[in-house]
Amino acid sequence: MHADLLFLNGPVLTPEGRTATAVAVTGDRITAVGGDELRDLAGPRTEVVDLAGRLLLPGFQDAHVHPVPAGLELTQCDLTGARTAEETVAAVRAYAAAHPEREWITGGGWSMEAFAGGTPTKELLDAVVPDRPVYLPNRDHHGAWVNSRALERAGVTRHTPDPADGRIERDASGEPSGTLQEGAMQLVGRLTPPPSPADLRAALLHAQRTLHALGITAWQDALVGNFLGMPDPSGAYRDAARDGSLTARVRGALWWDRERGAEQIPELVEKRHELSAGRFRAGSVKLMLDGVAENGTAALLEPYLDACGCVTANRGTSFVDPGQLPKYVTELDALGFQCHFHALGDRAVRDALDAVEAARAVNGPRDTRPHLAHLQVVHPDDVPRFARLGAVANIQPLWAAHEPQMDELTIPFLGPERAAWQYPFASLLRSGARLAAGSDWPVSSPDPLQGIHVAVNRVEPGAGGPVFLPGERLPLAAALTAYTAGSAFVNHLDDTGEVRVGALADLVVLDGDPFAVAPETLGRMRVALTYVGGTRVHAAADA
């Protein structure tokens, strides 16, 4: 029988290594893996792809990403390319001038390191947009920059108390200074005009094209629901899955409302049934346990330091009651839900692992595949618990490098001992933990090849300078596995993630062979071709 699609002149990355040079696809499945003998499967209607020494590997999968907000930001005031305060303000000015019809200026993606202390002021925005409210989340979406008009519209004054789950940054006189942290974002964010269903659908499809162009064939959306003004992508996924325009395979993590408790679980069960269709499955629940280190809300076992290196009273924030978390996770696990934890500080990591351990004790071994995302600070005592409990380490490799946000806003406030516990990728791998990988886009670039570069080098692509904790560098094969088989496991896509007979033909062709280049050049590689189920969904111009 002739193949529908035939790749020749490898190399091909299989579970055993680069052991093949040819792959045949019939329908949506891989039907043969081998060498020159597969040429006999070419028929008059076979599409033949000459790899010409370029690597063929499984499609990349992102285990933690927010495509719809990312797609929306690309069409709004996109600040992700600005590096300095001046560039950021200029971008806001240009966008506002180009869109006089917009009642609000929204978008985001600004970098904390561009501003002193990571907290830009309202006066900077007032100078360029004095007549309309402005609401701009930063790149990690744990803080927002607003102008005076937005604060006035929301009624936020010096007398407004901080919400329990957030903080209003204030000047020396006690007036709101223009940055809102965590739950305080919603004081203004709730007033911004919501995107229409058509906007959300367009954002999803725009993001899907972007991700396919980076070789991503599947992902886990880490927030399906409403949170801090971020739009609920549920309807967009449901409609795209039903009409076939969702070409990627997607697992949705339903948002756990941290203001509520176990009473929301029946609603999650109903949503799982309602939303699962086509290539979209809503089988996970996202539990955001803490914040981020840069604004002091990541939950730590011991207190943060201040700018002078002295111990403070701040241990960060637990957004979900640690005393109730084991009960919630045990019930979700019993119902077959996968728990997807945002766990950034070492206390949050321990709380998540304790909850998984409690669920295992009550429910026994279950194929629910819990995973902990971010893992910025992991206490060494907790590293071996991942393998023991079957909890997946969901890493965001791009963050594991020296850059201003790390060197100026994180390391000084952690101190040298805890700073050395950050992003322990190799330690987790050596302990037997399964690694999955993701981007958290739009927080950082969704490009897996950029993430692989940092995972292997612990240096940003194109950057020099010192290696960030060199003992935590991953071998190239392990980094690739995290972005393929590891994330496929997390996404419950067991027919993907490997090039083997019988697997779905979700495949990527790179523009070269990463095993044949110097590690420091990995970030220069690009995706040439992307296939989902044997159907080409992306081809580079020079492919």
N, C-alpha and C positions, 0 to 999 in steps of 0.2 A: 504494500500500500504506500502510495506516495505521501510525503509530508505536505502540510500546508505552508510551513515555514521552516527554513533550514539555515542554521548558522554554521559557517565553516571557517577553518583557519584560525582557531582560537588564540589564546588560551581561554578555558572555561573554568570558573571557580565552582567546584563541587564540594560536598561535605568532606571529602578526602583530600582536598587541596586542588591545585591546578592540574588535574589528572586527565582532562579531556580537551579535545580541540573542536568538537562539533556537537550540535544539539538539534534534534528534530522535534517539531511541534505539529500536532494534528488536533484540529478543533481548538480547545482552550487548554490542552494538557501537553506536557512534555512526554514524548513517546519513545525517544531514544537519546542516549548520551554516549558518545564514543569518539571515534577518530575518522580517518578518511573513508572508512567503509560506509559511513552514513551518506556519502555522495550518491549512492545508489537509490536513496529515497527521494531524490529530486525528480519531479515530473513536470509536465508542460505548464501546470498551474501553480507550481511551488514558488513561493517568494524566497529567494536565496540571498542571504546577507553575508558578505565577505567581511569577517572580523579583521582580517589583515593585521593580526597581532594585538588587536584591542581586546581588553578583558570583557567577557560575558559573565554576568553574575546575577544572583536573584535581585528582584526589585527591592529598593530600599523601603523601609517602613519607619514612620515617625511615631514613637510611642507616647508622645505628649506634645500636642500642638493645638493652636487655636486658629484655624484657617479663616473662619468667617470674620472675626474682628480684624484679622490681618488684611483680608480683602477689602474691608471697609476702610481701614486706615490708608490703604494705597490710593483710594479715591477721595480722601479728605486731606487735611493738613498733615502731610507726612513729614515727620521730622527725623526719621531714622538716618538720613544721610548727613545731618549736621553734627559737627564735632565740637564746636565752641559755642559760648553764649551768644556771641555776635552772629554766627551763622544761623543759630536756632531762631533768634529774634528776627533776623532778616527773612527767614523762610516763612515765619508767621505773617510778617508784613506783606510779603509777596502773595501769599495765599488769600489773605483778607482783601487785598486790592483786586485780585482776580475774581473774587466771588462776593461782590457787593450785595447780592440777593440773599445770602445766607443770614438767617436770623441769629444763629450761633456759629462760632468758629470752633469746630471739633476736629479730632484726628488724634495725633500723639506720636510717641516714639522718641521723645527727647532723652538725652543721656544725662544721668545725674552728675557725672564728673565734669560736665560743662559748666556747672554752677557751684559756687562756694557752699560747702556743706551738703551739696546735692539738693538744695532747696531754693529754686528760683523765686523771685518776688513778683508781686502783682504789678509793681511800677514798671517793670520791663515790658509787660503786656499792655499796660495802660498807654504807654508811649506810642504803640503801633496800632492798637485796636481800642480806642477810647469809647466807642459808641455802641459796641455789641458785646454780649457776654462771650467769654472764651473758656473752654474746658479741654485740657490736653493732658491725658495720662502719659506718664513716662514710659520708657521702653519695657520695664518689668510689670507695669500696670498695678503697682502697689502704691502709687502716689499720683496726684494730679496737680497741674499748674493752672491757676485760674486768675482772672483779672478782677478789678474792683467791681465792674458791672455784674459779673457772675456772682460775686459774694453778695452784692446788694440784692440781686434777683432772688437769691436763696435766703436772704435774711440772716446771713452769718456775720456776727459782730464780735467784739471783744467779750461780750457777755454769753456767747454761745458755748455751752460746755462741750468738751471732747466726747464723742461717742465711746461706748465701752470697747469697741473693736477698732479704734482709730485715733488719730491725733490731728488737730489743727495747728500747723506751725504758726508761731506768733513772733512779732518783733519785740523789741525791748519794752515797749509801752503796753504790750498785751494785745495789740491789734492783730487780726489775721494777716499773715505776711504774703500769702498767695500760693502756698503749697498745702495740700490736704493729703494725709497719709491714711492708707488702708480704709477702714470703714467710714472715715470722714469724707472720703471722695464722694460718697453718695449724697452728701448734703447739697452738692451742686449737680452731680451726675444725674440724679433722678429728674432734673428739670430739662435736660437736653432733649431735643426732638428725636423720637425713636425712628430708626430706619424702617422703611416700608417692607412688606414681604418681597416685593420686587428687588429692593436694594439688597436684601439678605441673600436672595437667590443669585443675583449678579455677583455679589462678593464671594459666595461659595464657588461658583464656576470660575471666577477669575483666580481665586486661590488654587483651585484644582489644576488649572493650566500651569500655574507657577510651580506647583509641587511636582507635577508630571515632568516638567522640563528639568527638574533636579533629580529625576530618577525615582521619585517616590510613587509607589503603586498602592500603598495602603497607609492608614494612620489611625491613631486614637485621638479623637477630639476630647480634650481634657476638661471641657466645661460645656455641657449641654443643659442649659437652664438660664436663669437670670441671676446676675451677680454684679454689684457695683456699677450698674449702667451698661455692662457688656450685654449685647443683644443675645437673645435665645435663638440658636441656630436650628432648633428642632424642626420647625416647619420647612425650612429650606432643605434640610436633609431628607425629610419625609417625601417632599414633592419630587426632589431630584432622584431619589431612589426608585420611586414608583414610575417615573417617566423615562428612566434609563439614562438621564444626563449625568448621573453620578457614576463615573467610570472607575473611580478608585474604590477600594474596599475599606469601609470605615467602621470602627467601633466607637460608640458614643459613651462618654462617662457622664451619667446623670448627676447634676449638681446636688450635693447635700446641703440643705439650708442650715447654716450654722447657728441660726437663731431658734431653731426648733430641735426636737428630739426624735425618738422612735416613732412618734405618731405619723411622720411623713413616709414611713416605709411602704404602707399600702399604696400610696400615690406613686412611688417609684416603680412598684410592681406593675401598676397600670400603664405607666409611661413606657416601660420596657416593652409591653405587649403592643401598645399603640404605635410606637415609632419604628419598630423593627420591620423592615421591608427591603426587598432587593439586596443591594450591597451595603446596607446600613443596619447595624445591630446595636441596640442600646442596652448592653449587658453589664456595664460597669457603673460604679458609683464613685464620684469624686469627693473625697473628704479633705478639705484644706485645713491642715492642722496648725499652721503658723504663717508668718509673713516672710520677710527677707532681712538679711543681715545688715544691708546698707542703711536701713532706717530704724534698726534696733527692734524689729518685731519678729525675727526668727527666734524660735523658742530654744533657749540654751539651758543646760544643766547648771552652769555657773554663770554669774553675772557678766555683763558686758563691761569693758573698760571705758573710760572717758578719753578725751583727746590728750590728757596728760599721762595716761597709763594707769590711772587709779581705778579701783573697783567701784562700780556703781551699784544701785539697787535694782537695776533693770535686768531681768532674765528673759525678756521678750514676751510674746503673746501666744497663748493657746486659744485658738478660735473654736475648738471643740473640747468640751469638758473631758479631760483625761480620765476622770473617774467613770464616766459614762461610755467612753469610746469602746472599750472591750465588749460591752453589751450590744452596742450598735453593730459593730463589725461581726460579732457572732451571729446576730440575727440576719444580717445581709448575706453572710457566707452560707448560712443554712438555706437561704432562698436561692442560692446559685449565683448571686452577684459577685463580680470581681470588685475588690476594693482598690481604688486608685488614690493613693495618698500624696498630697503635697506635704513633704516633710523635709525641711531645709536645715533647721538647727538640730543639734544632737539630742535635745530633749524631745523634739517632735519625732525624730527617727526612733528613739527608744519607745515613745508612746505608741507609735504605729506598730512596731515589732511586738510590743506587749499585747496589743489588741489582736494581732494575728495569732500569737501564741495562745491567747485565751480562746479564740475561735477554734483552733486546732484541738485544744483540750476537750471542748464540748462536742464539736461536730466530727472530729476525726479527720483524716486526710480527705481533702476534696479538691477537685480539679478547677478551683476558682482563680488561681494564679494571681494573688495579690501582688501589687507592685508599689514601690516607694519612689517617687520622683524627686529630683533635684539633689538631695544628699550632699549639701554643701559641707556640713560639719557632721562627722560620724565618729562617735566615741570608739576607740579601738576595741573595747569590750563587746561592742555590738556588731562589729564586722562579721564574725563567724556565725551570727544568728541568722543571717539571710539564707545561707545554704541549709542550715538546720531546719528552718521553718518553711522553706520553699517560697520565700518572698523574693521577688525579682528586684534587682537594683536598676532603676530606670534613670540613666545618666543623661545629662545635657553637657556634652564635652566642651562646647565652645566657651563655657564659663571658667574652665580650669586653666587659666593663663594669667600672667601678669599684665594688667592693664589698669588705667586710673581708678576704676570703680573698685577693683580688688585692692590695689596698693594704697589708695587714699581713704576709702570709705569702709573697708572691711578689716584688713589685717591689723591696723592699729587698735581696733576696738575688740578684737578677739584675743590678741596677745599671741606670743610665739608658739606656745604649746598647742592651742586650739587651731591656730592658723595652719599648722602642719597636719591637721586631721582633715583638711578640705579635699573634697572630690577624690576619695581613695579608690580610684578605679582598679589599679593593679592589685591592691590589697584585697578588694572584694573578689576579683577574679581568682587570686591564689587561694582564697578561702573556700572556693567551690561555688560561689554565688553565680547565678545566671545574670548576665548583663543584657539589658535592652537599652536603646538609645533614642533620643528625641531632641527637639530643638526649642520647644516652648515659643515658637514663632507666634506673634510678632515681637516677643521679647528679644530674640536674637535670630540670626539668619537661619532659614530652614534648609540650607544646603548641606546635605550629609557629608560631602567631600571636605567641606570646611571643618565640620565637626570631627571627622576622622583625622584630619591633619592635626588638630589640637589634642585629640586623644592619644595620638602616637608621639607627638613632639612636646606637648605641654607648653607650646608657644603659639601665639596667634599667627595665622597665615600672613606671610610677608613681613613679619616683625622679627627683630633681633632681640638682644637682651637676654637676661637669665631665664633658664628653664624653671617653670613652676613645679616644685616638688618632683624632681626627675624620677624618683623611685616609683611614682604612680603612673608612669607612661605605659600604654598598652602596646602589645605587638600589633602589627597591621592586621593580621588575620583575625585577632580577637575584636578589634574595632569594627571590621567589616561584619563579623558575625553578630555583634550587638545591633547593628543597623539593619540586619536581614533576619536571620533565624531567631535572634533574641527578641526583637520587636514582633516578629510573627507569632512567637509563643505568647507574648503578652496580649496580642490582639486576637487570640484564639483562631488564628488562620493557619491551621496545621498543614494545609495543602500548599502552603507558600513558604518562602524563606530559604529554600534550597533548590539547587538545580539537580533534580533526580527524576527518574522515570515515574510518571504518575502524578507529579506535582503540577499545580496550575502554572501556566506559562506567563508568570509575572516576572519580567526579565529586564535587565538594563545592560546596554553596551556603553562602556566608557570610551574616551578618546585616546586611551592608551592602556598600559598595564601598570597599575600602582606598585606591583611587586618588582618592577624593573626600573624604578626611578628612585632617586635619593629621597629619604623620608621628608626632608625639609621642603621638597617641591610638591608634596601631595596636594596642597591647597590650590595648585594651578590646574589640576585635572578638571575635566568637565564631562557631562553626560552627552553622548551622541544620540542614543535611541532608547526609548522606553516603551515597554509592551505590558499590557494587562490582559491576561487570558488569551495571549497570542495576537491581540489586536494592538497595533501601534498607536500610542496616544501622544507621542512626542518624537520629533526628529529635528536635530540641530541643523542649521543652515548648511553646514559643511559635512553632514553625516554621510 
